[in-house]
């Protein structure tokens, strides 16, 4: 059972991925982890699961106060902020 | 005269054949006879009427390496019906290890497996360096059987020293590793374990992660001399990489004629196609002649946390995210500030957080009053006359934030999907991590849960199929000679249990680790007797004095 999520479908670009959903999942070690779903420019969907520290860093890099704030953001942009920390 | 005669039980012999009422006779550590009626007298007769008599269960993925040095039963594993464990997984074993490298390895064990430091400093005399020395150290007091792996990280450490965590090995170093691995296999190691994901206490990749594929290939050549197992931890959180690792394992398996296994394979509610994709690839590779066994655990994954550390559990709640990311002193001050706490409670929703937090369970083993352990936050909040969100904050504040909460079954919990996967002939039931993650969750009771959830409740497996999965299948996969079947001549590892009751108890804290350390455990339910190598090892809720466990002989 995972937390309820916000789903938003932005108009996809040709060569970039946007966050369409973010939810909490159980990590194998019992920690809550962040799973981000991405829609790519070609319409494909993928997901990325982040450990707690990286998940919080992503929220901060994205300027998001909560999970909902990640939705609709460009993946390359928020992760650039992550690597630059 | 037989040593033990188990009479009148339903014999489920581990082969998958239908159970039948009959007797099992034990003599000199072996099954002497199995049949509808076994005539003869015995020193000890055990009435198994109305009970299942099965081979002892085998747990293929554990980290009991340290615990076995002071606890030959790997408690509570034995009382769950487990008569054989495989320690040394995930690239980490306690040998071969030079004395000067012990501190570094202990750090890795602590980081990855959450073992307390006292486990390494107080509980045993570290007298060995080679694998035979470790084997002899644990063999003295074993109450269950052990088939130990040797860790790739420690092999690299032995040969390369500190460079093991800096670079790939030179050819001469690879040759030295091969010779060392050969020695370990000759001393009884069941195979080699490696990891592609783990880090040490400093966040640095463990030594095995610096190995080139050629190095792993060279070590697999040595495994192939004896047909021994390669165990890996793949990048299990990324399905595409896991698929690539399956392909790699398949190439190694075919080239060197070895069995391989990877752990863990999880089902994911958010991406339910991930596990089936991996299993489809496994099935393809089996069709090519490879042996790549994915290990899947039976138990669901819980989320646990305290407010001592930021948890993503609250990441939908902006004010909680903001407060919990504060340094500890500021966090305490913020939580204690009524205006801030009010806003946090408001964040949790008009129901005071009931939907999100009401089912959280207080775990115990922390600073909270012991009598609250096992109670839901909803119940505790009602007693206190508070909303669940308010109770969570206040309870945490009252005990220095050292109050552990658990959100049960938040992952790998879809019985309708997992059951058929566990039943698949291509899935190896394991990945328990027994003896690790001590302060995070209980790694015991997976075998009981297999029966309670996937046999009784969902019917995904028959009783006979479930027994086969965790006995003869495991013994065959790992090459454990004469284990896993109730047949004449086989080792007399036997479990007697109540089919209608077998399960796992609630998770609870227990302070029995060295240094009075806490770990979470689960009691066994429905296990009546456990025999190891022909001696009664556990009966009527208590361990016996028997020390009949052995280092497993390999086929």
Interface residues (C-beta under 8 A of the other chain):
Chain A: X1 X2 X3 X23 X24 X25 X26 X27 X28 X29 X30 X31 X32 X33 X34 X35 X37 X47 X49 X52 X55 X56 X59 X60 X65 X66 X67 X68
Chain B: X236 X237 X238 X264 X266 X268 X269 X270 X271 X301 X302 X303 X304 X305 X309 X310 X311 X312 X313 X315 X316 X317 X318 X321 X322 X325 X356 X407 X409 X410 X411 X412 X413 X437 X440 X441
